[in-house]
Amino acid sequence: MLTPERHRIILQLLKEKSIVKIQEIVELTNTSESTIRRDLSQLEEEKFLKRIHGGASRLQGKLQEPSMIEKSSKNLQEKRRIAKYAASLVEIGDCIFLDAGSTVIEMIEFLTVKDIVVVTNGLMHLPSLLNKGIQTYLIGGFAKPNTNAVIGRGALAGLDLYRFDKCFMGVNGVHPQFGFTTPDQEEAMVKQKAMSLTREVYVLADDTKFSEISFAKIANIEDAVIITNEIEEETEIQYIKRTTIKVVTA
């Protein structure tokens, strides 16, 4: 079977199923596993799909943005592993920014250092932070219903009042060429601003975020340390030359 025909079959399967296994394609095309792996690598480079363990999945739409409730219920175990490690990086006396991301909110439970200051644009973060007795500042601005994030001109102006030791960010897409992205350009601007005001930047991204590209760019890959739960070896090679990746396995 010619390469274009195999590619057509792979993309059609993804339209129908969202996720397809390598073995499934091998059987359907009567082709070797090594050939299919090369096909998937090529199609990923051409931005038609993203590779996952044992197969491939359909890319999200550039403007697709799940609600905070939807995001919070997905990959929860992986997010908690990432969040626990991220929380261990917070030290006594730190001033930190906690982005409104669904993985970032999981950090709060694991924060054991009390003598810190938190600035956030995450409305859902407040009850947990206050219950822990952590000194907390909420920046002003427009309260976005879908993600419970505070964004807009007021948020940008509010951030100017602070400087941070560390900031912890959620993103929708992580790509070696196109960097960190999110569907909403106003939310991207708040993330950019916070990153520009901090000494150390950490992006908390589970494995589903890799190779995804959303509408609005936040920053280049080299602008942050990535904390994740899993990454394919072939994919990791694309990143480790440009930034630090911490894979949390337990």
C-alpha positions as CSV (number, residue, x, y, z in Angstrom):
1,M,0.0,0.0,0.0
2,L,1.4,3.4,-0.9
3,T,2.2,6.0,1.7
4,P,-0.6,8.5,0.8
5,E,-3.2,5.8,1.0
6,R,-2.0,4.7,4.5
7,H,-2.1,8.3,5.6
8,R,-5.6,8.7,4.3
9,I,-6.7,5.6,6.2
10,I,-5.1,6.7,9.4
11,L,-6.7,10.2,9.3
12,Q,-10.1,8.7,8.5
13,L,-9.8,6.4,11.5
14,L,-9.0,9.4,13.7
15,K,-12.1,11.2,12.4
16,E,-14.2,8.3,13.4
17,K,-12.6,7.3,16.7
18,S,-10.4,10.1,18.0
19,I,-7.8,7.6,19.2
20,V,-6.3,4.8,17.1
21,K,-3.9,2.0,18.1
22,I,-0.8,1.1,16.1
23,Q,-1.8,-2.5,16.0
24,E,-5.2,-1.6,14.6
25,I,-3.5,0.3,11.7
26,V,-1.0,-2.5,11.1
27,E,-3.9,-5.0,10.6
28,L,-6.0,-2.7,8.5
29,T,-3.2,-1.8,6.1
30,N,-1.2,-5.1,6.2
31,T,1.9,-3.0,6.9
32,S,4.8,-3.4,9.4
33,E,4.7,-1.7,12.8
34,S,7.9,0.2,12.0
35,T,6.3,1.6,8.8
36,I,3.2,2.7,10.7
37,R,5.4,4.4,13.4
38,R,7.2,6.4,10.6
39,D,3.8,7.3,9.2
40,L,2.6,8.6,12.5
41,S,5.8,10.6,13.0
42,Q,5.4,12.2,9.6
43,L,1.7,13.0,10.2
44,E,2.6,14.5,13.6
45,E,5.3,16.7,12.1
46,E,2.7,17.9,9.5
47,K,0.3,18.7,12.4
48,F,-2.4,16.2,11.5
49,L,-2.3,14.2,14.7
50,K,-0.4,13.7,17.9
51,R,1.3,10.5,18.9
52,I,0.4,8.8,22.2
53,H,1.6,5.6,23.8
54,G,0.8,2.8,21.4
55,G,-0.9,4.9,18.8
56,A,-2.2,8.3,17.9
57,S,-5.0,10.7,18.8
58,R,-6.8,13.5,17.1
59,L,-5.7,17.1,17.8
60,Q,-8.0,19.4,19.6
61,G,-9.5,22.4,17.8
62,K,-7.5,25.6,18.2
63,L,-10.4,27.3,20.0
64,Q,-11.6,24.3,21.9
65,E,-11.6,25.0,25.6
66,P,-13.2,22.7,28.2
67,S,-14.8,24.2,31.3
68,M,-13.0,24.1,34.6
69,I,-15.3,21.3,35.7
70,E,-14.6,19.2,32.6
71,K,-10.8,19.8,32.9
72,S,-10.8,19.0,36.7
73,S,-12.4,15.6,36.1
74,K,-9.9,14.4,33.4
75,N,-6.6,12.7,34.2
76,L,-7.0,13.5,37.9
77,Q,-4.5,11.0,39.2
78,E,-1.8,12.2,36.7
79,K,-2.6,15.9,37.6
80,R,-2.2,15.2,41.3
81,R,1.2,13.5,40.8
82,I,2.4,16.6,38.9
83,A,0.8,19.0,41.5
84,K,2.4,17.2,44.4
85,Y,5.9,17.5,42.9
86,A,5.3,21.2,42.0
87,A,4.2,22.0,45.5
88,S,7.4,20.5,46.8
89,L,9.3,23.2,45.0
90,V,7.7,26.0,47.1
91,E,10.0,27.2,49.9
92,I,9.7,29.2,53.0
93,G,9.4,32.9,52.2
94,D,8.4,32.4,48.6
95,C,6.0,34.8,46.8
96,I,4.3,32.6,44.2
97,F,1.8,33.1,41.4
98,L,-0.8,30.3,40.9
99,D,-2.4,30.3,37.5
100,A,-6.1,29.3,37.2
101,G,-5.2,25.9,35.7
102,S,-6.9,22.7,36.7
103,T,-3.6,21.0,37.5
104,V,-2.3,24.1,39.4
105,I,-5.4,24.0,41.7
106,E,-4.4,20.5,42.8
107,M,-1.1,21.9,44.2
108,I,-2.9,23.7,47.0
109,E,-3.6,20.5,48.9
110,F,0.1,19.6,48.9
111,L,1.4,23.0,50.0
112,T,3.0,22.4,53.4
113,V,4.9,25.6,53.8
114,K,2.8,28.3,55.5
115,D,5.2,31.2,55.5
116,I,4.5,32.1,51.8
117,V,2.4,34.6,49.8
118,V,0.2,33.5,46.9
119,V,-1.1,35.7,44.2
120,T,-3.7,34.1,41.9
121,N,-6.2,34.7,39.1
122,G,-8.0,31.5,39.9
123,L,-11.4,32.0,41.6
124,M,-11.7,28.3,42.5
125,H,-8.4,28.4,44.3
126,L,-9.5,30.8,47.0
127,P,-11.4,28.5,49.4
128,S,-8.6,26.0,49.6
129,L,-5.9,28.7,50.1
130,L,-7.9,30.5,52.8
131,N,-8.7,27.2,54.6
132,K,-5.0,26.6,54.7
133,G,-4.4,30.0,56.2
134,I,-2.1,31.1,53.3
135,Q,-1.8,34.8,52.7
136,T,-3.5,35.2,49.4
137,Y,-4.0,38.1,46.9
138,L,-6.6,37.8,44.1
139,I,-6.0,40.1,41.1
140,G,-8.9,42.1,39.8
141,G,-10.4,42.0,36.3
142,F,-13.1,40.1,34.3
143,A,-14.2,36.8,35.8
144,K,-14.3,34.4,32.9
145,P,-17.2,32.0,33.6
146,N,-15.9,29.0,31.6
147,T,-12.5,28.7,33.4
148,N,-13.1,30.7,36.5
149,A,-10.0,32.7,35.7
150,V,-9.7,36.5,36.2
151,I,-8.4,38.1,33.0
152,G,-8.5,41.3,31.0
153,R,-7.0,44.8,31.5
154,G,-7.7,44.9,35.2
155,A,-5.8,41.6,35.7
156,L,-2.8,42.8,33.7
157,A,-2.7,46.1,35.7
158,G,-3.0,44.2,39.0
159,L,-0.1,41.9,38.2
160,D,2.1,44.9,37.8
161,L,1.9,45.4,41.6
162,Y,3.8,42.2,42.3
163,R,7.0,40.3,41.7
164,F,7.3,36.5,42.2
165,D,9.9,34.0,43.1
166,K,8.0,31.2,41.3
167,C,5.0,30.9,39.1
168,F,3.0,27.8,38.2
169,M,1.1,27.7,35.0
170,G,-1.4,25.5,33.2
171,V,-1.6,25.4,29.4
172,N,-3.7,23.7,26.7
173,G,-0.9,23.0,24.3
174,V,2.8,22.1,24.5
175,H,4.7,22.0,21.2
176,P,8.4,22.1,20.5
177,Q,8.0,24.6,17.6
178,F,4.9,26.6,18.6
179,G,5.6,26.7,22.4
180,F,2.9,26.9,25.1
181,T,-0.6,27.9,23.9
182,T,-4.1,28.4,25.2
183,P,-7.4,29.1,23.4
184,D,-8.1,32.5,24.8
185,Q,-5.7,35.4,23.9
186,E,-6.7,37.4,27.0
187,E,-5.9,34.5,29.2
188,A,-2.6,34.1,27.3
189,M,-1.7,37.7,28.1
190,V,-2.2,37.2,31.8
191,K,0.0,34.1,31.7
192,Q,2.7,36.0,29.7
193,K,2.6,38.9,32.2
194,A,3.0,36.7,35.3
195,M,5.8,34.8,33.6
196,S,7.6,38.1,32.9
197,L,7.5,39.1,36.6
198,T,8.9,35.9,38.1
199,R,12.3,34.3,38.7
200,E,11.4,30.7,38.0
201,V,8.5,29.5,35.7
202,Y,7.0,26.1,35.8
203,V,4.4,24.7,33.4
204,L,2.3,21.9,34.8
205,A,1.2,19.8,31.8
206,D,0.0,16.2,31.8
207,D,0.9,14.0,28.8
208,T,-2.3,14.8,26.8
209,K,-1.1,18.4,26.3
210,F,2.0,17.5,24.3
211,S,1.9,18.2,20.5
212,E,-1.3,20.1,21.0
213,I,-1.5,23.7,19.6
214,S,-4.1,26.2,20.7
215,F,-5.0,29.5,19.2
216,A,-3.0,32.0,21.4
217,K,0.7,31.7,22.1
218,I,1.8,32.1,25.7
219,A,5.6,31.6,25.5
220,N,8.4,29.7,23.9
221,I,9.3,26.2,25.2
222,E,12.6,27.5,26.6
223,D,10.8,30.0,28.8
224,A,9.6,27.5,31.4
225,V,10.5,24.2,33.1
226,I,7.9,21.5,32.2
227,I,6.5,19.2,34.9
228,T,4.6,16.2,33.4
229,N,3.6,12.7,34.3
230,E,4.7,10.9,31.1
231,I,6.4,11.6,27.8
232,E,7.3,9.3,24.9
233,E,11.1,9.0,24.4
234,E,10.9,10.2,20.8
235,T,8.8,13.2,21.9
236,E,11.1,14.0,24.9
237,I,14.1,14.3,22.6
238,Q,12.4,17.3,20.9
239,Y,12.2,19.2,24.2
240,I,15.2,18.3,26.3
241,K,17.6,20.2,24.0
242,R,15.6,23.4,24.6
243,T,14.3,23.2,28.2
244,T,14.2,21.1,31.4
245,I,11.5,18.5,31.7
246,K,10.7,16.8,35.0
247,V,8.8,13.5,34.6
248,V,7.0,12.6,37.8
249,T,6.4,8.9,38.0
250,A,5.1,8.5,41.6
